Amino acid sequence: MAVDRLERINSLLKRVIAESMFSVMQGDSVAPGLITVTQVKCGKDLRDATVGVSVFGDDKLKTTALQHLKHNAKRFQAIINREVRLKFTPRLLFQLDRSLEKGDEVLAILDTL
């Protein structure tokens, strides 16, 4: 499979997951506006996808949001299955992405210099 096709699929899945966040997470204790989908990495066989998310808030809120996302993974997969035509609907694995926090730390260090 060509690399550019895999990148397009990753981008498409990222967009679909981000757009469906409000409908899937509605009514949960974590506001969906606090969650940002930062990246999606599909395996070469398109059966698994790792979804990197960033959550605005303290560590307790981040843990709670990650649990809610993992709990609602099947609902996200159903939306992907309905909106994206792929041979296999990838299983979603949500992981906390701390790269934005690390970037803020680097900027804070640069500001002090």
N, C-alpha and C positions, 0 to 999 in steps of 0.2 A: 504494500500500500504506500502510495506517495506521501511524503512528509507534509506537503502543502494541504492534502486532503484531510489528514489528521488534525492539522492546525485549524482548518475550517470547521471541522466537526467539533473540536474543543470550543471554538468561539461560538458556534451555534448553540451548543449545550449550555454554555455560560449565560448566553442571552435568555434562553428559555427558562432556566432555573431562576435567574434574577427577576424576570418578568412575572413568574408565577409565585414569587415569595409572598406577596401580599395575600393572594387567595389561599395559599396553603397554610400560612402561619396565622391567619386571622383567628382571633379568639384565644391565642396562646398568651402566656404570661410575658413573653418576650416580644416587644414591638418589632415587626419586620423591618421597619425603617432603620433600625440599629445594626442590621446585618448587611454586609457587602460581599458579594461573590467576587473574589479576586482572581481566581484561576480555575480551570478545569483541565485535567490531564487524563485522557483516555488511554487505555492499553491498546496495543497494536491490533488485538483481535476485537476491539470495541465491546467487550463484555463487561469491563469494569471501568469506572471513572472516579478519580479522586477530585473532590470539589474543595478548593481552599476558600475559607470564609474568614472575614474579619468582622469582629463585633465591637461596637463602641460601648465601653463601660468597664466596670471592674471585673476581676477574675471570676467572681461568683456568677455574674450575669453571662460571662463568656461560656462558662461551664453549662449553665442552664440552657443557653441558646444552642449550644452544640448538641445537647441531649434532645432538645425539641426537633432539631434538624434531622438527627439520626432516627428519631421516632417517626418523622414524616417522610422519610426517604421513599417509601413505596408510593406516596401520593405524587412526589416529584417525578418518579419513574413513570407513573401512569400518564402524567401530562406530557412527558417527553415522548412516550409511545404514541400519544394521540397527535402531537404536533410535528414530530420529526420522523421522516421515513428512513429507518435504518433496518438492517437485517436483524440485529439484536438490540434490545434496549439495555443500555449499560446499567449495572448495579452501581448505586452511588455510595461513596464513602466520604463523609464530611470530615474535614480536618481544619483545625484552627490555624490561620495564617498570621504569623506575628511579624511579617516583614514591614508592615506599615508602622508598627510600634518601634521597630529597630531603626527605621528611617527617621522617625521623630526624635529618637535619642541622638542620632548622628547630627541632625539639624540643631538640636539643643546644645550639643558640644561645640559645633561650629559657631553658634551664636555667642558662646562664652569666650571664644578665642577672638 
